[in-house]
Amino acid sequence: MEKICVVGLGYVGLPTASLLANRGLKVRGVDVNPTVVEIINQGKPHISEPDLDVLVRAAINSGNLTASLEPGVADVFILAVPTPFRDGHIPDISYIESATKAIAPHVSEGDLIILESTSPVGTTEKIAEWLQELRPDLDVGASVYIAHCPERVLPGQTLKELVTNDRIIGGINPASAEKAAELYEKFVTGEIVCTEARTAELSKLAENAFRDVNIAFANELSIICDKLNTDVWEMIKMANYHPRVNILQPGPGVGGHCIAIDPWFIVSSAPEDARLIRTAREINDSKPSYVIAKIKKMSARFKEPKVCCLGLSYKPNIDDLRESPAIEVVKRLVSENVVNNLLVVEPHVEDLPSSLQELGNIHLVDLEKGLKESDIVVMLVNHRAFKRIKSNLVKEKVWLDTVGVFTVLN
């Protein structure tokens, strides 16, 4: 397993490809975006992740990593492509199917195919079916190894956790799981646990659904506390003194490429039975609407309210905007004419995403300008930079804190 082909050079694919290349393996990274391919071949990452620039530069300079628009011959094919959902929260695995079709002409007997994309249960088996249809000359399952190894990395800690985290490997048969384990043993220091493909697929979905349900509990409590005129942050702090209670912190919703999406994969597979998981998703998806309603009520105090939103990313101290509830709040404040001109502070990005630029009347400003020129300040992400806001500025403004930053300040 000396030649690796990584299809999809995003938040997981590029760090994985770079890591393998720096371990001495020959890696061909594949992406459909020509700009991404060009940037990587210049020795630069197209995404922000601590130390990834150093890793990519070293991998390219060593000659072990090259980026391309097309896959080629390899011993191992790693698929790390997106798995979004379509209208109605139906999982979209078309990117995985396209990736399978792209590598099919290059697969030989004895090769290993690994699906790292978080996927609905049964997707790994579908890869085997698609490949068998495309390559009837191969005895897929007997002469080609296929396994699922879901990633569990935390943005901002990706390079560390790719190495140190435990890895679950599910094969379409035991031989496939064992073959995949051989590859991960080359760079993973965490425990490697083998199982079958469906169990591995569902375990990743269950992990994110577990988080989603617990966040939904906290978000529901925040709504109840508002109604009962109780400080949710203080209440959760008191409840967590119980030795077996650990309530999470509420927020404006749930974002990111995993928790906001993956539970729907379970609901789609078992719609009549996944009742708690569905309800949690609905609670978290509805939280931005609740936040917007509170801003509307605050805005009624002013003739032409000037509003500043602090934070756009889906979690603190990163630039990742995928499925961010903060983006949803900002977008709707303008599209629903709650405010005419909206100021936004996001220290981790240089430009507004295109979805916000298209609306107009949304201005990315620094923290000082945002606080100075606004009547209402909405805290949407508890970035480290926001925790240094002086308490006297808090008292001078109408504040809506959705993440409990000023509980710490006060």
Secondary structure, 3 states (H helix, E strand, C coil): CCEEEEECCCCCHHHHHHHHHHCCCEEEEECCCHHHHHHHHCCCCCCCCCCHHHHHHHHHHHCCEEEECCCCCCCEEEECCCCCEECCCEECCHHHHHHHHHHHHHCCCCCEEEECCCCCCCHHHHHHHHHHHHCCCCCECCCEEEEECCCCCCCCCHHHHHHHCCEEEEECCHHHHHHHHHHHCCCCCCCEEEEEHHHHHHHHHHHHHHHHHHHHHHHHHHHHHHHCCCCHHHHHHHHCCCCCCCCCCCCCCCCCCCCCCHHHHHHHHCCCCCHHHHHHHHHHHHHHHHHHHHHHHHHCCCCCCCEEEECCCCCCCCCCCCCCHHHHHHHHHHHCCCCCCEEEECCCCCCCCHHHHCCCCEEECCHHHHHHCCCEEEECCCCHHHHHCCHHHHHHCEEEECCCHHHHHC
